[in-house]
Amino acid sequence: MLRGRKATVYPTTDLINILRNNGVDYVNEDFVIDNNVVTLKRMAVEFLTKALSK
């Protein structure tokens, strides 16, 4: 689902490597929107509000 897309994840080496090893462009941001896919570093209402307002 994320192959070829930009995404973020909670910044641990293992999780970042999983993304990169599966063809995902890891971005070190609080949230990333790539087309209709939203990824978050951590779940919080303020991040969802910011993501949805873009």
Secondary structure, DSSP 4 states (H G I P E B T S, - for coil): --TTSEE-----HHHHHHHHHTT-EE--SSEEEETTEEEESS--HHHHHHHHH-
